[in-house]
Amino acid sequence: MIIREGTNMQDLGEFEKIIGYEFKDKSLVFEALSHSSFANENKKERRSNERLEFLGDSVLSIVVSDYLFENYTNLPEGALTKTRASLVCEKSLYVFAKEIQLGKYIMLGKGEENMGGRERASILADAFEAVIAAIYLDGGMDAAKKHIMRFVTDERIKNVRLSHDDHKTILQEIIQQNPEEKVEYELVGESGPDHDKHFKVVVKLNSNIIGEGEGKSKKQAEQNAAGEALKLMGYAVQ
C-alpha cells in the first residue's frame, strides 16, 4: 500500500516498532499521520488527522488526570490542574513527538513540506494526539494508557512541579521516604515596615540546616528555602 513517496508499509512498520504498538487496522494510523495539507491534496484517498486529534486530546487528558489523582494524593486541585496542563501542552507534546521521530512519518502536502512542517511544534503536537486516538480506537484504553505513560513519567511530573515552585511539597515527599527523618522551617529574620516586610527562613532536616530562603511573606521564604534544599540535593529547581 503506497501512500506517497517515502511513506509506505515499511515506514509504518518502523513507526510501529518505535511506538511499541502494532495496529490491527492500519487505516487508523495512516489517518493519524495525515496532516490536513496532505489530505487536501489527496481528497479521495485520505482524511486528515484533525478528528483523531480531537479524540486524542480527551484520551490524553483523562489518562494523565487519572494517574495524577491516584498517585499524587497530597496535591490539591490547583496543583493537579497546573501539573496536568504542563504535561499536555503543545510544548510537552512536541518533545514527546520528537522522542518517537514522529516528524519523519507525518504525511504533509507539498507546500507544508517545503515550509518545514516536519519540525513545526503545532503539527507534531497535533499528530501526537491523533496517534493516541488511533491506538485507543484500535486497542482500547489500556493500550492508549500504556503508550501515554511512556512519556508521562514520575521524573517528568517532578520537573513540572518544580517549575511551579511547589518546593515545600516535593521536599516533604522526599523526606517522607525515610520515616525517621523530620523537616521543619524556622523564621530566623524579619525586617522592614508593616507594609513592606521581609522574612528569612531556614529549613532543617533533623535539626541540621539544609537550606535558607528569603521573601516578602513567610510562605514565600519557606518555598525559597525548600528550593535551596532541593538544589543541594541535585534537583533542577528553576
N, C-alpha and C positions, 0 to 999 in steps of 0.2 A: 504494500500500500504506500505509494509515493504521495506525500502531501505537498511538498515543494522541494526544490533543490536544497539539499542539506538537512532536510527534516524527513526521516523515513522510519521504518520499523526498527532499524538498527539503532538509530538515535534514541528512539523510545525505549528500547531495551537498556541502553546505557543510563537513561534517566531513571528508569525503574530501579536499577541497581543502586544508584546514588541515593534515592529516597528510601530504599528498602521496602518497596511495595510493588507488587505485580498486579496490574489491572486485569480484571476479568473482561470488562467492557472497555476496550481500547478507545472507543469514541469519546469517552468521558475525559480522558487525559488529553486527547487531541483538542477537544473543545477548551479545556482549561489552559492550554498553551497557545490558543489562538487569540491574538490581540485584535481589537476592532479594526485596525488598519488592514490587517491580513484578511479578516472576514469580509470587509467591504470590497476587496479585490477578488474574492472568491465566493460570491454570494450563494452560488448553487451548491458549493461544497462544504461550507463551514460556517458555524455560528461563532460569534465572539465569546470571550470568557466572562462577559460582564454579568450575566445572570449567575454563573457559578461564583463569581467574586462576592456577590450579594449574600449568597448562602454561606460561603466560606467564612465571611466576616462574623456571622452569627455563631457558627460552629466553633470558631476560634475563641470567641468571647465566652461562650458557656464552658468550654474546657478549661480555659485559664481561670475563670471565676470559680469554678468548682474546685480546682486544685488549690487556689489561694484560700478559699473558705475552709477547706478540710485540713490544710496543713499549716496555716498561719492563724491559729485560733485566737491569738492575743492581739491581732491587728483590728483596730476599729474600722468602721465603714469607710471613712475618709481615706485612710491609708490603703485599704484594699482597692478603692477606686483609682487612686493615683498609681498604684503599682500595676494594676491591670492596664490602665491607659498607656503607660510607658512600654509595656510588653507587646501591645498590639498596635502601636502607632506605626506610621509609614516608615520612620527611621529604623525601628527594630525589624520590621518585616523585610526591609531592604537588606539588612545584614543577614537575616536568615536565608533569604533568597540567594545571596552571594555564596553562602556556605554550601548550597547544593547546585551551584553553577546554573541557576535557573535561566539566566540571560542567554545562555548558549542554546537553549531548546525552545525558547519562545518563537512563535511564528509571527512575523511582522510584515506589514506592507512595505513596498519598496521605498516610499518616502520616509517612513518612520525608521526603517533600517538605515537609510543614508544619514539621518539626523542623530544617530547614536542611541536609538531606542533601547538597545540591549543593556545599556548601563543606566537608563533613567529610573530613578527611585520609584516613581509612581507606578510605572509599568511593571517593575519587578515585584513590588508590594502587592499590587492587584493580582498578578498571576500566582503569587504565593497563596493568597486566599482562595483563588479558583482551584488550585491543586488540592487544597484542604477539602473543598466541597466535592471534588471528583472522588477523592478517597472515601469520603463519608458516604456518598451515593453508591459507590462500588462495594465498599466493605463494611459500612456501618460505623457507629460512633466509636467503638473500641479501636478500630483501625485508624480513624482520624485522630483520636486522642494519642495513640502511640506515636504517630507522626509528629504531632504538635509538641509533645513533651520531649522530643529530641532537642528542641530549641529552647523551650521554656524550662531551663534548669534552675535548681536552687541557687547556684552560683550567680546566674543572671538576675534572679529575683533579688538576691542580696545586693548586687551592684546597683540595681534600680532603686532600691530602698535607700541606699547610702546617698544617692543623688538627691533624694527627697529630704535629706537632713534628719532622718529618723534614727539618729545615732544612739540615743539612750536605749531604745527598744532592742536594737541589734546587739549592743554591748551586753544588755541583760540576758539575751538569748545565749550569747557565747558563754557568759559566766555560768549560767544555769546548767551547762553541760557537766559541770563539776559541782554537785550539790553542796559540798562543804565550803565552797567559796562564797564570799559576800561582797557586793559592790554597794557603795554609798557615796553620796555627794555632800560636800561641806562648803558652806559660804565662808570665804576667808577674806573678802574685801568688799566694801561698799562705799561709794563716793558720789559727790555731786548733789545738787539741789533736788528737791522732791520731783520737780517736773523734768529732770534730766539725770536720773540715777544711772550709775554704772556699777555692775556687780562682777565679782571674781569668785569662781568656784573651782574646787579641786574634786576629782573623783578618785576614790580609794578602793583598792582591792585588798581585803583582809588588812586594813589599816595602812597599806602602802599606797602612796600617791602614784597613779598611773596616767594622769592627765590633768590639765587645767585649762580653763576657758573663761572668757570674759564676754559680757553682753549688757544690753540695756534692760534686761529683765533676768530674774533668776533662772527662768526656764531656758532662755537663750544661752546663758552662761553654762548651764548644765549640758545642753546639747553640744556646745563647743568643746566642753571638757571631755565628753564622751567621744566626740570626733577625734580629738587629740589622742585619746587612749586607743581608738581603733587604728589610727595611723601607726602608732608604735607597735601594734600587733601585726602590721603589714597589710592592712586593708586600704584600698584605693578610695579614700574619702575625698570628695570634691569640695 
